[in-house]
Amino acid sequence: MIKAIESSGVTKSFGATLALDDITFSVNESEIFGFIGPDGAGKTTLFRIITTLLVPDKGNMKVLGMDSITDYKELRKNIGYMPGRFSLYQDLSVEENLNFYATVFGTTVEENYELISDIYSHIEPFKKRLAGKLSGGMKQKLALSCALIHKPRLLILDEPTTGVDAVSRSEFWDMLGKLRKYNITIIVSTPYMDEAIRCNRVALIQDGKLLSVDTPQNIKAGFSRKLFTVKSTEKYKLLKTLRKNQEVLTAYPFGDSMHVTLKNDSSEKSVLDYLMREGITDAVIREADAGIEDRFLELMENGFKA
């Protein structure tokens, strides 16, 4: 299988801060590959190395079969990059921004319009509007159109849906799925677990280290414990009380409930009885299926052992 990216031992520091630590992974051609991790995990630094904007201190990065350092000029012609912060010209119109990016890459909007038509059609009625006056979802679509207008082989998206409403997020991922017919490899970072499951494979990253690289299904299946959800109207008291219980191994807030794992052969009934004694009389506990975030937390607890 052809590799779009091959990273071997990539390490990067900024002064005393180790941003990336021995990062080794590969991405298949035409794959949608996701990076999942909190702020400060190293995602943006890694993306900047892939896009030739930074040079690693150690290790090798091959992108589209080329060296990210020596072949950077050729690589930049074949990469589309959408950074986390909206970076287009806010005092230019939608149309002017798109034409400008097409010109920079020696092409025209007309030449590659088919590639962006599904995306750009949402904002084309507003093509005379200044980019700075667009809503979050419209800015997102314009930025993606500009990143695609030169028909790149590799598309890099750094948290493209952060701060965008749920409907726009769903539309955006539908658009990414349609791009696969053009054999474009897509690398995307996201803090949203519902987006992670739409990737072919994902990498969990924390403190500059890769915790696991696999399909979303396999990562979830790697969760090694029974998982329970516990609900109560007194959420904060519930969390504090659960974490004081010696039978409870972990307790984390997830939406309107707590995700809880238990030590040894402890039963949910014994935990429920304990909560009753502590004055939480409305608690409900049920066994649940683990998600990617549950596996992420388990790997962190285990010292990053995948």
N, C-alpha and C positions, 0 to 999 in steps of 0.2 A: 504494500500500500504506500502511495506517495505521501511524503511528509511535507506539510506546509511550513511547520516550525519544528526545529530540533534544538532544544536547550540543554546544555551539559555543564553542570557545576557553576552556573552563573551566580556571581556574588557581587554585591554593591554596597558600599558604605558612604555615608555623608558625615565626615568627621568621626566622632566616636559612636555614631548611630549605625548599626548594621541593618540596612533596609532589606536586603535579599541575601539569603544564606544557602548556597549550594543548590540552586534551583535547577532541577533536571526534569524535563517532560517533553512530550512531542504532541503535535496536533496534525491530524490527517487532513489531506486536501478535501475541500468542500464540507468540512465539519463545522457545526456550531459548537464552540468550546467555551464553557463558562468558568469564570473565576469567582469564587465566593469567599468573602472575608470582610472583617470590619474595617473601619477607617484606620489607616496606619499599618495595615497588614503587608503592604508592599506591592499592591496591584498596579498602581499608577507608575511606580518606578519600573516595574517589569514591562509595562506597556510602552514606556518611553524607550527602553532598550530595544524592544521588538521593532519599534518604528524608527530606529536609528537616531533618536534624539539624545540618548545617553549611551555612554560606553561602559560596559561592565569592568569591574576591577579584576575579576578572575572569571574563567570559564569561557565557553563558546556559545554563540547564538547564530544558528543558520535559519534564514527566513527565505522561503520560496527557493531553496537550494543555493542561496547566496549568503556570504558572510556579512553579518550586520555592520561590521566596521569597514572592511575594505570595499564592499560593494554598495555602500550606502546611497550613492547617487542613483544607481539603477533601481534599487529597492524602493526608493521614495516615489518612483513613477508608478509602482505597482501596489502601493498601500493607500488605503483610505482610512483616515483617523478622525474619530469624533471624541474629543476630550470631555472630561466630566463637566467642565464649566463651559457655558455657551460662549464661543469664541469668534463668531462671525461679526461682520461690521454692522453695528447697530444703527448707524446713520446712513446705511445703504438700504435700498428696498430689497424685497425678496428676490425679484428678478435680477437686480444688479449684483447681489451676492452670488447667485448661481452662475451668471455669466462670467463674473470675475474668476471664480474657481475653475470653470471650464477653460478659460483663457490661460491661466497659470499652467495647466497641464496640457496645453496645446491641442485642445479639442473644442467642440461646441456643444451647446445644450441639445441642439437638434440631432447631432450624431449619436448621442447616447440617451435620448429621451425615453426610449422603450424601457431602459433599465430602471429609471426613476419614476415612471408614469404612475404606478400604483400609489407611490408616496407623495409625489409632487401634486397630483390631482387634488389632494385635500387642501392645499394652500394656494394653488394657482389662481383661484378667484381673488386672492389678496396679494397678487404679485407686485402691486405698486405700493404696498404698505411697507413702512420702514421695519427692518428686522427687530429693532428695539421695542416696537409697539405690538409684537406678536404675543400670544399666550404661550404658556409653557409647552403645551402639546404641539403648537404650530412651530415654535422654535426648534423643537426636537426633530420634526419632519424636515424643516429647512436644512438643519445641520446634517442630517442623514443624506439628503439629496446632494448637498455639496461634497460630502465625503465619497459619494458614489459616481459623480458626474464624469470622472475619467475612467470608469470601468475598471476598478482595481481588482487584483486577484485575491487580496487579503484586506478585510475590513476589521478595524480595531475600534471597539466601542467601550468607553470607560464610563460605567454607570449611566447609561444613556437615558434611563427612565426615572432617575431620582427626582422627586418633587413634581412628578407628572401624575395626573389623575388616573384612576384605575382603568377607565375606558380607553384612554390614550395609550396606556401601557399595553393593554391587550392588543390594540390595533397595531402598535409598533412591532410586537412579536409576530403577529400574523404576516406583516411585511417582511420581516427577516426570514421567515420560513419560505416565502415566495422567491427570495433571492437565490436559494440553493439551485434553482434550475439554470442559473448563470455560472455555476461552479465557483462561486465566491466562497472562500473560507472566512468564517466569522469568529472573532475572539471578542467576548463580551464579559464585563464584570458587572455584578449586580448584588445588592443587599437583599433582594426579594427572593424567597425560597420558591414561590409559585412560578417565578421566571426560570429558576435553576432547572426545574424538571422539564423545561422545553428545550434544553441543550442536549446534544448527543452525548457529551461527556462533560464533567465538571472537575475542577481542582479546588480543594479546600485549602486556603492559605491563611496563616496567622503568624505575626511577628517575623515575617520574611521567610518562613519555612512552609513547604508543602506538606499538608497533613495526609492528603489522599487524592488520588486521581482515578476516576472511574465513571461509569454511567450513573445517573441519579438513582436508578433502581438498585444497583449494586451497593452504592454508598448507604442507602437506607437499610438495605438487607444486612449490612455489616454491624448494625446496632446489636450489642451482645446481651442486653438485659430485658426484663419485662418492663414495660413503660405504662404508667398510669396517669390519668388526668384527674385532678382534684379541684372541685369548684366550691366556692362559698361566697356569700355576699360580703364578708369581711376579708377582702383579698390580702391586704397588708398583714393583718393579724394571722391569716392562714399561712402566708409564706414564712413569717418569723417562727410560728409554732411548729411547722413542718421541719424547719432547719434545726430546731432544738431536739427533735426526736432522734434517739440513737439508732432506731431501726431504719431511718431514712438515709439513703446514700446521697442522693442529689434532689434538689427542688429548685426549679426555675420557672419564672412567670412566662406564660405563653398566651397572649390575648386575654380572654376572660377566665383562664384557668391556670393551674400549676401543672407542669410536667414533672413527675416524681418517679424515682427508682428507689428500690428497697434493698437492704443488705440481706445476704444469706437467704433464709427461708421465711422471712417476714411476710405476713399476709396483709392484704388490703384491709381485712376486717380489724386486725390489731391496730392499724393506723387510724381507722375510723373511730375505734373505741378510744384511742388516745386523744383524738381531736374533741370527742364528746366530753372527756374529762377536763379538757382545757377550755371548755366553754364554747366551742364552735359546734353548734348543734345542727346546722343546716348543710354540713359538708356532704358532697356526693363524690364517690371515687369510682372510676371505671378503667379497665385495661384499654390501651390505645396502641395504634400503629406508630412507630417512630418515623420522624421526618428527617430531612437532611440536616436541619439545625440540631436535632437531638444527637445525631452521629457526630456532628462537628464538636459539640460540647463534650461528648464522650472521649473523642480523640485528644482534645485539649487536656482533659483530666488525666489521661493515660500517658502524658508526656510526648504527644505527637507520634505515637506508634500506630501506623495504619494497619 
